[in-house]
Amino acid sequence: MKQRFVIALFLTCCCALLTARAQQLSTQDGIEIDLQGAKVRIPDLVLRDQDGRRVRLYSDLIKDKVVVLSFFYTSCTYTCTMQGKVFSELQSLLGERLGKSVFLISVTIDPVRDNPQRLKAWAERYKIKPGWTLVTGNEAEMSKFLVQFTGTKTGGMHLPSVFIANERKGLWTSAVGLFTPEHLLKVVNSLTPPEEQL
């Protein structure tokens, strides 16, 4: 019954898919997208990944890519663990496409506690592969970004939200809820040309 509800919610969200045309800004400024009529800015924040490497949110992780973006925190024991399992299965379904034509990004909403070492431990728990990046950063800067996507600043409660984009084409979709990896793959494929699905 619960699975039917989740599938129904997902299909409802898909029927109301947000297809947004991104307005290109300079790489330094990031990008501005339109989500259901709301202007959302994705800044080019300097973040740290699970290996402690410096990465830029927009220019390194999102620009010109097909991405699946979610939010989590390592001390979460319910929703985030389910999201972790779904992404872990999704990376397997993507196979060789992961890290080549499709990229997974998990952004912590608790950057104060979630340092690269904690992200690394979480990454090992879900056996993440190259192409799935976990990131943390400066709390004040991340709060400005997070409030636009999750409705809360760092450390706040959040709904399980997934954002899927073909950024090169300026196409963005989003849905709230927990979905099966197979359904997320369908949405990824709907934004990806057939030749890139091989």
SVG drawing of the C-alpha trace seen along z (x, -y; Angstrom):
<svg xmlns="http://www.w3.org/2000/svg" viewBox="-2 -36 43 38">
<polyline fill="none" stroke="black" stroke-width="0.4" points="0.0,0.0 2.8,-2.4 4.6,-1.6 1.5,-2.3 1.1,-5.7 4.8,-6.6 4.4,-5.5 1.1,-7.5 2.8,-10.6 5.7,-10.2 3.4,-9.9 1.5,-13.0 4.7,-14.9 5.8,-13.6 2.5,-14.8 3.3,-18.2 7.0,-18.1 8.7,-21.3 10.5,-21.9 12.5,-25.0 14.6,-27.0 17.7,-28.1 18.8,-31.6 22.6,-31.5 24.6,-33.7 28.3,-33.9 30.0,-30.8 31.3,-32.8 27.7,-33.7 26.3,-30.2 23.0,-29.8 19.4,-31.0 16.6,-28.6 12.8,-28.8 11.1,-26.3 7.3,-26.6 7.5,-30.3 10.1,-30.9 13.5,-32.1 16.1,-29.9 19.8,-30.7 22.4,-28.0 25.6,-29.8 29.0,-28.5 29.9,-27.8 33.3,-26.3 32.5,-23.1 34.4,-20.0 33.5,-16.5 33.8,-13.3 37.5,-13.1 38.2,-16.6 38.7,-18.0 37.5,-21.5 34.7,-21.5 32.5,-24.2 28.8,-23.5 27.8,-24.8 30.8,-24.8 32.3,-21.5 29.2,-19.4 26.2,-20.8 27.2,-22.8 26.5,-21.0 25.6,-17.7 22.6,-15.5 22.4,-15.5 20.2,-14.0 20.4,-16.2 19.3,-15.5 19.7,-16.7 20.6,-14.7 22.6,-14.7 24.7,-11.9 23.0,-11.7 19.6,-11.2 18.3,-7.7 15.1,-7.5 14.5,-9.4 18.2,-10.0 19.0,-6.3 16.2,-5.4 17.4,-8.0 20.9,-6.6 19.7,-3.1 17.7,-4.5 20.7,-6.4 22.9,-3.3 20.6,-1.2 20.3,-4.0 24.0,-4.1 23.9,-0.4 21.1,-0.8 23.0,-3.6 26.0,-1.3 28.6,-2.9 26.6,-6.1 27.4,-7.1 30.1,-9.6 30.1,-9.9 26.7,-11.1 24.8,-11.2 26.0,-12.4 24.5,-12.1 25.0,-14.9 24.0,-14.7 24.3,-18.0 24.4,-17.9 22.0,-20.2 24.2,-19.9 27.6,-21.3 28.6,-22.1 28.8,-18.4 29.1,-16.8 32.8,-17.3 34.5,-15.4 35.4,-12.5 31.7,-12.0 30.7,-12.2 33.4,-9.6 32.0,-7.2 28.5,-7.7 29.8,-7.1 31.4,-3.8 28.1,-2.7 26.3,-3.1 29.3,-1.9 29.3,-5.0 31.1,-5.0 32.8,-7.7 30.0,-9.9 28.2,-10.2 29.5,-13.2 28.7,-14.2 29.4,-17.8 29.6,-20.1 30.6,-23.7 30.5,-27.0 27.3,-27.1 26.3,-30.7 26.8,-30.3 25.1,-26.9 22.0,-28.3 21.4,-30.8 21.4,-28.0 19.5,-25.4 16.6,-27.7 15.7,-28.1 15.6,-24.3 14.5,-22.9 12.7,-25.8 15.0,-25.7 18.4,-26.8 21.2,-24.4 20.3,-22.1 16.6,-22.3 14.1,-19.5 13.5,-18.9 11.2,-16.9 12.8,-14.3 13.2,-16.2 14.9,-15.2 15.9,-17.6 16.8,-16.1 18.2,-18.2 19.7,-18.2 21.5,-21.4 23.0,-21.7 19.5,-21.9 18.2,-24.0 15.7,-21.4 14.9,-20.8 12.3,-18.7 11.6,-18.1 9.5,-16.0 9.0,-15.6 8.9,-12.1 10.7,-8.8 10.9,-7.1 12.2,-3.8 15.5,-3.9 13.6,-2.6 11.3,-5.7 14.2,-8.1 15.9,-6.4 12.8,-6.9 12.9,-10.6 16.6,-10.8 15.9,-9.0 13.0,-11.4 15.6,-14.3 18.3,-12.4 18.5,-11.8 18.3,-8.1 21.9,-8.1 23.0,-9.1 21.0,-6.3 23.3,-3.5"/>
</svg>
